[in-house]
Amino acid sequence: MTHITLPATDAPTYLVPRVALVTGAGRRLGRAIALGLAAAGWDIGVHYRHSERDAIETADAIRALGRRAALLPCDLGDEAAVRALPERAAQALGRVTCIVNNASLFEYDSATSFSPSLLAAHMHTNLAAPLLLAQALHAATPENEQAVVINLLDQKLYNLNPDFLSYTLSKAALEAATKMLAQALAPRLRIVGVAPGITLVSGDQSEDGFAQAHMQTPLNRSSTPQDIADAVVYAAAARALTGTTLVVDGGQHLVPLARDVMFLTK
């Protein structure tokens, strides 16, 4: 058997301390990601906006796993507050080496109902906030060390339909930013995308409708919260991964649909 010895410079110094900031970590997919990282040995800055009770429950669950947690309320539409968020996490837990941009605005519009105000709201939360957080993390990371930003995207970017127009435009811009920031902020930052498929019930979708939609993929299943958490944990540790997106959707992006899948099931 051939043994390969990595040079000392490949030591993962950026994993010490293992502190991750997860936006929208109070509930749903954000909670799953936060708990997945905690189970992998990360202390977690639990960001939330309104869901304080949920965020407290997430923090308690993180502590039950033997990791530290800090509650970090913040309006992602407030530029000054967003810029200060990584430092607040660092003051509570130590220097942040991973940011997961999970929080998203997801409101319906279409080509006929589009308004600049709704587009601007999506862009503030889904694009500008992740850019500001990456900028702040880059500034806080020493020159000879490395940190990672993980952006939650969407499989529909690879299989477009016209539903949720402003949301989709904002995620498309974030996908482009993932590549551009990976070029601009290396080697101190890695920037990675994770694109879920249909993972949780959305809006007024029924449980039966969700179950039907979840099976409309080549693998007869789309992504679960655990699948996405596992992908984030992998991306956080994969030192050769940057400027690319992991599409974790059971192959949903390979099935062309004229509308969002939630409207094609009952």
N, C-alpha and C positions, 0 to 999 in steps of 0.2 A: 504494500500500500504506500502511495506517495503522500508525504505530509508536506503541507504548505505553511510556511511561517510568514505571517504578515509583518511588515516593518513596523517599528515602534510608532511611527507617525500616524499609523492607522488606528491607534487606540481611540475609542469613542469618548474623548474627554468632554464632548458636548452633552453627554448624558449625566454629568455630575454638576449640579444637582438635577434630579429628574423632576422638573416642575413643568406642568402643562396648564395652559389657560384654555378653557373650552367655552366658547360663547354659546348661549342658549342651553346651558347644561342642566337646567332645572327639571326638564321633562322630556318625554318622547325620545327622539334619537340622540339629542344632546346628553341626556342622562345615561343612555347605553354606552355612548362613547366615553364619557367621564368614568364610568365604572369599569369599562374595559381597560382604559389606561391605568386606573388605580390598581386593578388586578395584576397588571404588568409591572407594577412598581413605581408608578408616577404619583406624586402629590398634585392636587388639582385645584386650580382657581376656578370656582364655580360662578360663571357669569350668568346674570339674569336681568330682566327688566322689570316685569310685573309679577312674575311667578315666585314670590318669596317663599311661600310655604313649600312649594315643590323643590326649590333650591335647597332649603334646609333639609328636606328628606334626602336629596341627593348627597349633600355633604355628610349627613349621618351615615349613609350607606358606604361612602368612601372611607370614613373613619372605621367602620366595622370591618373593612378589608385591611386595616392596619396602616392606612396612608393618611396624610394630612389633607385638610380641605379648608379653603377660605371662600367666604361668600362675597361676591363682587357685583353689586347692583350697578347698572350703567345703561343709559339710553344710547344705542348705537347711532342715533341720528345727531348726537351732540359731539362735534369734532373735538373739542377740548377734553371731554370726558373719555372719548375713545383713545386719544393720544396718551392719556394718563393711566389707562387700564393695565398695561403690562407692568408698569412700575408699582402700582398698587398690589398686584399679585406678587411681585418680587419682594416687596416690603413684608408681606404676610408669610411667604413660603420660601423665599430665596430666588435667585435669578431664574427667569423663565427660559426654557430651552425648546419649548414646543407651544405653538398656538394652533388651535383647531377652530376654524371659522365655520361653525355649524349654524348659528342663528340666521334665519332668513325671513324676509317678508314674502308671503305667498298669497296674493290676492288676485282674484280672477279679473281679467279684462280680455278684450279681443280687438281686432282691427277696427271694428265699428264702434266700440265703447272706449277706445284708448283716450287717455288724457295725459298731458305733460306732467301734471301734479302726481299722478299715481306712478308714472315712470320714474320721476325724481325720487319718490319715497322708496321705491325698490332699489334704485341705484345707491341711495345713501346707505341703506342697511346691507345690501347684498354685494356691493362693490367697493364703495368708498371706505366703509369701516374695515374690511379685510386689508385694503391697501394701507390704511393708516397704521393698523396693528403690525403689518409686516415691516413698515418703515421704522416703527418704534422698536421692534425686536432686533432689526438689523443694527440700529444705533446702540442697543444695549449689549450686543454680543461682541466679546473681545475679538480682535483681529485674527488670532490664531485658533479660535474655537468655532463651533458650528451649532446652529439651531435650525429648526424646521417649522414651516407654516404649512398646514394642511387645509385646503379649501374644499368644502362640501359643494359639489356641483349637481348634475342631474343627467341621467341617461338620455333624456329627451334632446339634449344638445347634439346627439349623434343620430337622432331619428326625429326630426322636427315635425311638429304640428302647430297650428296657429293658436291653440288655447293657451291661456295664461301668458299673453303677449309680453307685458312689461316684466314679469318675473323671468321669462325665458331670455329676454334681451339682457337683463342684468346678470344672469348666470353665464350667458355667452361671453359677456364682457369679462367676467371673473375668470373664465377658462383662458381667454387671451392673456389676461393679467398674470395667470399662473405661469405661463411660458415666458412672458416678458420679465417678470420679477426674478424668475429662475436665472435668466441671463444677467440681469442687472445687479443682483444682490449676492451672487456667488463670489467666493466660496463660503462666506459666513452663514448664508441662509440657503437651505434647500426649500423649494416650493413644490408641493405635490397636490394634485387634485384627487378626490374620491367621489365618484358619481354613482349614487344609489339608483336602483329601480324603484318600483312601487314597494314601499316598506311598511308603512303604517296607514291606517284609515285616515283619509283627508276630508275636511269639510263635511258635507251631508251624505257622504258615501256610506252605504249600508255595509254591515259585516259580510253579508252574502256577496255583495258587489265587490268588496275588497278581495274576498277569497277567490272569486272568479278571475278578477284582474291579475291577482298574484300568480295564477297558473298559466297565464297567456304568454309564455316564454318558451324557448327551445328546451330548457331544463325542467319545465313544468313547475317552476317556482321562481319567484323574483328574490329580492334581497330581504333579509330579516335584520332587525337592529343589531343582533350579534354578528352577522356577516359584516356590517358596516363598521362596527367597533373593532372587529378583527383586522379589517383592512387599514383602519387608522393606526392601530397599534403597530402593524407591519410597517406602514409608511413612516412612522415616527422613528423607527430603528434602522431603516434600510438606507445606509449611508451613500449608496450609489444611485439613489432614486431622486430625480429632480426634473422639473419642467414637463412632467407627464401626468396623466390621469388614469387611475385604476377604475374601470367601469365594473361595478359590482351589482349585477342586476339579473343574473340567470340568463343572460342573452336577450333581455327585453329590447335593447336597442337594435337588435337584428330583425325585429318584426315591425314592418311599416304599418302605421295606423294614421288614419285621416284626422283623428281627434285624440285628445288625451284619454288614456285608457279608463279613467274614472267615469267618463261619460258613455262608455261603450258597454258597461255592465249595469245590472239592476240591483 
